[in-house]
């Protein structure tokens, strides 16, 4: 796996960020935010006040770029809604050094564990509160407006390790309603102990049920 293919894996929708990238490069991020979700009329005092609160929160978070480590590996994952199920799928996980994790449902990582240093862009966007369930934790939310943090990997600085491991069979157990379950997709028994522990703990974080905090 080279840096270019890893960048495509980590950021398959890079072109969708063209407007954001251009605004940041031009030093016009505040203007971009105001155009992305326009302010209501100031005559609608309550709505404008709520928009302004969200806007100022987004500006405070701003847009920052930093070099960080990522760990990539596949897991077995199963989600159920109103009916219990056993539809287990291999899902690639991207784990950042600060504990933030993302799932890559649309790309296969095969039997590989990768650690790399990447340049990560972090931005805060305005959105309508109703677009997000109240169970979703957001950077900020009021009755009408929300601030959503978005992260994008700009480039791969260096690939530190690429390790191949034996694939593990998909679980067969049924996952109860409104729950998410996860299991290891690769054998990590002979992996570096600290790395194996990070992977196991991440698998545990991906498990959720109505009777536990997420």
N, C-alpha and C positions, 0 to 999 in steps of 0.2 A: 504494500500500500504506500503510494507516494503522497506528497503534500497536496498536490492538485486534486487527486481523487478523494482525499480526506476532506478537503474544503467543500467539494460538491456534496459529500455525504453529510457534513455538518450543517451546510446551508444550501439546501437544494433550491430555495426560492429567492436567491440573492437579487435577482432582477426586480422583484417586487419592492425592494427597499430603495430603488433609485431616487425617488423624490426625497426620502428622509436623508439619504447620503448627500444629495445636492444641497439641501437646506443647511445641514451641519457644515459642509465645506464652505458655504457662502456666509456663515455666521448669522443665519436667519432662522434659527430653530424656534425662537419665540413666535415669529410671524407664521411659521409653518403650522405650529400647534393651533394658533387662532384660526387659521384657514381650514385645518383638518376637521375641526368641530367648531363652526362659527358661533360667536356669542349671540344670544337672543337680544331682542331690543331692550335697551335700558329702561324703557317704560314698564316692561314686565319685571319689576324690581326683584321679586323673589327668585325667579328663574335666573336672572342675570347674576344675582348674588351667589347662587349655587354654582353657576358656570365659572364665575370668577374664582371661587374657592378651589374648585378642581383645577382650573388653569394655573393658579399660583402654586398649587402643590406639584403639578407636573413640571413647572419651570424650576422649582426648587430641586427636584430630582435631576432634571436636566438630561444631558447626554454625556456619557463618559466612556472612555476606552481604556482597557487595561489588559495586560498579559496575564493569563491564568492557565492553570492545568485542567485538562479534561481527561476523563477515563471513559472508554467506550467498551461495551460488552452487550451481548444479547441475553434476554431472559425469556422464560415461558410466562405468559400472562393470560389471564382469563377474567372477563367481566360478565356479570349477569345483571339483568334488570328485573323485570316483573316475574321472570321464570328462572329457576335454577338451571344451570347449564354446565357444559364441559368443553366449550369451544376454546381450547388453548392455542395461542399463537406465539410464534417467536417474535419478540419486539426488541429492537436495539435501544439501549439506554445510553444517554450522554450525561455523565455525572461531573459537575464542576467542583473545583476545590473547596468552594464555600458551602457545599451541600446541595445547591440547586440542581435539580435533575430534569431532563427532558426525554421524551420518548420519540422515536423515529419510526412511525408505523409503516411508512411507505418504502423503506430501503432495507435491504438485507445486509447484515454484518458478517454472515457465515459463522465460522468457528474461531473468531479472532477477538483478542483482548488488546486494546490499544491505549497507550497513554501518550499525550501530546501537549505541547504548550501552544496556545492560540491567542490571538488578539480578539477580545470580545467587546462589542459595542452594546451599551445598555442605554435604553431610552425610555421615557415615560410618555404615553399617548393618552389623549382624552377620548372618552367613549360614553355612550349612554348607559346608565346604571342598569336599565331593564334588559340589556343584552347579556348580563351575567347573573347567574343564580346567586342568591344570597349565601349559599354554602361555599362559594368561591372566594378565597381571600384575595383582596385587591390592595394596591398601594393606598388608595383613597376611594371613598364612595359617599355620596349624599343621595338625596331623594331622586335626583335626575341625572347627575353626572358622576363619572368614575375616572380614575387614573389607573391605567393598565401598564405594567412594566413589560417591556419587550427586550429580548436579548438576541443579538445576532453575532455570529462568528465571522469576523472580517477576513482573517487569513490564518493559516497554520504557520506558526513560527518555527516549530521543530517537532519531529516525531521522536519520542523518547524510547518507547518499546512497542513491539508488535509480537504478540505471543499467540500461538495456535494451541488450542486445547480440544480434548475429545468432547464431542457433542453428547448431551444427555437426552434421553427420550422424554417426550411430552408427558406430563402427568395425565392421569385418567380420572381423577376424582371430580365429583360434581361440586360446583361452587354455588352456594346458596344465593337466594334472591338479593338484589341490590348490594352485591359485594364484588370485590376485586381480589383475586388471588395471584400469587406469583411464585415461581420456583427458578432455581438455577437452570440455565440452558447448556452450560459448559461445566466440565469437571475442573474444580479449582483446588483439589486436594493437595497437589504438589506445587501450587503457586506460592510466590512470596507471601508470607503470613499476613503482613499488613494489607497487601493488595487483595488477598482473598477475603479478609475481614471486611474491607470496604464494600466488596461486591455482595457479600452475604447480608450486610446491614442494609444495603440499598434494596435488595430483594424483599427484606422485611418491611421496609417503608412503603413498598408498592402494594402491600396487602391492606385492605380496608373493608370494614363491614359496618352496618348501621349501629352496632354496639360498641364501636371504638372511635376514639378521636382520630382524625386524619390530619 
